[in-house]
């Protein structure tokens, strides 16, 4: 333990703090000190007067990035503090909280947010409209899988349910998304998150106008390319916007819910195609669902420019006053002096000062020019591939074909089963999003993949034997549904959230664009490969995913960092640690009395 007994300006600070009798503090390591000092600063009315050169822990020099010299220079003497919590609590019941961030825990204890205040309700509406960006990719996933099973669609373009040409039609959407990569960062960083979302949605409407009246395969493919291009632009900025404007206490739930709306798009497409296939016998059976694809992007376009811009983007463009006003309105219920507002504001300003991006949009070196940056980038890339190579792409695009291989040959039954599945997935994903801050990102990923692995083992066994016993086709249906529930519960809320959290403010737009680039590369490889593999080897393809899910779980357990319970700026010290994964799972005990006053900061322990 590193014990610090602060002198100089410390007594003056203690007199103005809700921490009675606190004269010394214990830390597990010097890296915890900046967060504690930041908590002191936001809970007092003065900026903590500390000089980085005055803080020493033996021979270790603590790096101070959150506190600046403003008044007298205080000094620290090293000594051990063995005073228990009970002796430091003057009166009242004391409870201990295991906090990932001492500073955030202190700020929230001082002024807990009112989740039903008018400004918080406005924030819910803002993020809800932002969630609709996620529906575009979900809609296309179900749309193409369902259209591919329609006789009217196959007749119009002369296609079959599987094969090389079908694979090209499917993957051209991802090719369009890859092509948009050079334009994502200039729009999102240069003109703002809202502009990037607006432009992306507008391009989706253009793509829909090209695709809907298509009578030739070339025009249909061109429309899908434009659709993918626009959806990628909006999707590159959408998650960043939600994460950056969400309240820090509920960031996991609010931002995690973004990707759950992928399933809402999936549901709309599935039931639209089922209805048109049942009641129409001409090409409008597939044209109407294609036209409906423009509906939700149009809603986003109508609202997004009336919403506030990301506070972090505003500060990076020297518009700090606007950013503070937005933080105060939506995170402090109108109070700019709210502890959680001041904590975020000072962290963002200081982080922007130290890491301001002066590089042109096309310069990607900052994503890998340091060890911490490379670790962040590896998390982003891994999440992109894990989110697409866990067997979910087979279910999303080829569910009717999977049912067909299990002996369910009716087109109507295939489409009905396909339309029902995302309803369960949406419920599971929303429930999973509400648990992200409570259970943590790592636990959710591992638990979700464990359930997915068991489901795929059962799916493989049932499909392999269904030719001999037709009754086992029911086992195939159940296995597919259980897989969707498990994956949606543990992984869907994190597919976009986790990558965005792992990126710094200055690299978030570039990194998000790069994330979508790798994500779409993964989908292109996956989608084309699945189409051919389903035709050539059938159910044996599932064995590949069983092995790959095991690899994913191993890598997540040993290398993925925990981002729950911390502000975005506090993740900087985690990625700079010798072992980021181990550092991220540490939790610090914070003693809080009945009134919400922080009484002491205790020992640090490691978790999953």
C-alpha angles and dihedrals in degrees: 000000000000110000120199123192105188122209134173108048093010099094090051090051094047091053089060096043130085090235108101117208095358109153103148139024134207125219132184091219138359090251089073092058100080092056092050092049090049088054089052091051098052094044093053129056094237133068107250107258102225131144114212090223092056097063115086131162104192104298093338117107111211114220111226116204102151103047124061135194109262110141133007119351111250124202131212128218119201116237137139119256115206097167109133123229093250093062092049095053107085095196144333134051115312123205127190122227123196100223128186088201121034092193094052092043090052093048093048092046090053094051115010112203121250104231093198099048115126092249093050090051088052089051090052090054092049094052091042090060088046089055090063089071087070092057092070096072092039091051093051093048094056094035095059094042091052097040089051089063094050116104089209092057094045091049094050094054102023095243136147128215095264142012140086098306092050089050091054092050090051098045098045087081088061091045087059090050092051090049090057093059097097091054100048100076097043090052099041096040100032103040103019139263093276095054091050091051092047094050092046093052091048091054090050088058090052091050091051090052090054097044102043099064094039117137096169128060091234093060091045091052091047090053091050090051092054091045091054092047093055096040090054093053092052093042093051091059100030100073092042090052093050094046093047096049099038119107108261094231092055100029093118094054098037096045095034090058088062095080093041087073087067083081093051088060088046091053094048092051094044096052094040092055091044091053096046092045090053097048107028128062099185137068092284086076087078099024096062094056088048090053092048087059088079095057103085096039087055090055091052091051091053094056112023098082091054092058127089119266121245109282090220092054090049093052091048087056095049095258097122096147092058090047093051091050091053093047090048093050099046104026102029100035090244097317113119090190093058109130094235091049093049092045093054095040095052092043093050094045092048093045090050091049093052099040105027109160111235094163123107117258093256094055105099097170093105088066091067110012094104134042091247092049091051091050090051091049092050089054090051094048094044092051091050093055097037090052091058105029099055094092095268094110091060090054095043099050104022106034094120089050090049090053089048092054088051090057100264100129104165111108091210093051092047092052093045093052089046091052094049097050099069092054090066090042093053092051091048093047094051091048090048091051091056090056099049096095093041101046099026132236098272096051092048093051094047095045092046093050092046090057091045091052093053090047092053092050089054092043091053093049095046094046093048092054099036092090089063096038117030092194089070088072086082087059089054091054093049092046092052092048093047090049090052092050094048096045093044092049097049107024112022096071090051102045094093101014098059096051092048091049092052092057126084121242093253094049100035097102094043091044093047090052090049089048091055090046092057091039091056093044086055091049093047092052091042099045097046092042093048092051092054094039093051088056096044108035105010117192093006086080087074090068089066091058093048090059094043094051088056089054091049094052092051093051093046093051095051103033115019116101125225111242100175120116097019135100115247091250093053091062088074093079091047095056090045092055121105090247109023095185093053093042092051094057095056117112127194124216112235121190114218128180128217092273092055094255116148108236102178147347114233140183127326123235134186125240138183 
